[in-house]
Amino acid sequence: MNQIMQREELMLPHGPGYERVPIQSIQYIESDKRLCKVVTANRSYTIYASIRGFEEMLSKGLFLRIHKRYIVSMDFVNFIGKGEIRVAGRVFPVSRKAKVELQEMFMKYR
């Protein structure tokens, strides 16, 4: 797992094979039980994985788990409201637990 953290890209399943996806291009990750959808500006990748695994893999300075179902990239945050956040035009809920850390991270990205 340490080798993955040092890499700047992930190999994600796409069609009959795998595609190299730069970590910087990931806008958000959405979880639905054991399925995760990794979303970039150009494509989304659906894989069987845990969101916790992605949380451990991705840089804490760039990515934040804002809810039990969502991890977002601070590079793509457009708006933060009281209980929601907008990432690349899509609105997500923010848990109370993540709210303070999200506001601190957002201030660093101004």
C-alpha positions, -999 to 999 in steps of 0.1 A, spaced: 0 0 0 29 24 6 39 22 -30 5 34 -41 6 64 -18 39 75 -34 25 72 -69 8 101 -86 -17 79 -105 -41 50 -100 -48 21 -123 -85 19 -126 -106 -7 -145 -121 6 -177 -137 -16 -204 -117 -48 -208 -86 -35 -192 -72 -8 -169 -66 29 -174 -39 51 -158 -56 79 -140 -37 109 -125 -46 114 -89 -47 152 -95 -76 147 -120 -99 130 -95 -127 153 -85 -146 131 -60 -152 95 -50 -187 83 -42 -194 51 -23 -224 29 -24 -217 0 -1 -189 -20 -18 -190 -1 -51 -170 32 -55 -173 56 -83 -142 76 -90 -150 107 -110 -128 129 -132 -137 156 -156 -136 132 -185 -149 99 -171 -161 80 -141 -148 46 -131 -169 21 -110 -150 -4 -90 -155 -29 -62 -135 -13 -33 -141 4 0 -141 41 4 -118 37 35 -92 22 12 -93 53 -10 -92 75 21 -60 59 32 -44 60 -3 -51 96 -11 -32 127 1 -47 141 32 -37 176 21 -57 174 -11 -85 150 -4 -110 150 24 -137 126 34 -167 149 39 -194 122 45 -195 85 50 -202 82 13 -180 109 -2 -143 120 -6 -137 152 -25 -106 169 -40 -101 204 -26 -89 214 -61 -124 211 -74 -144 227 -45 -164 257 -58 -186 265 -27 -190 256 9 -224 262 26 -237 253 61 -242 216 55 -232 212 19 -204 216 -6 -202 220 -43 -176 201 -62 -173 205 -100 -210 217 -101 -224 188 -80 -238 194 -45 -228 170 -16 -238 168 20 -211 175 47 -212 156 80 -209 176 112 -177 157 119 -160 168 87 -173 204 87 -145 220 108 -117 203 89 -133 211 56 -135 248 65 -98 248 76 -87 231 43 -108 254 22 -92 285 37 -58 271 27 -70 267 -9 -82 302 -14 
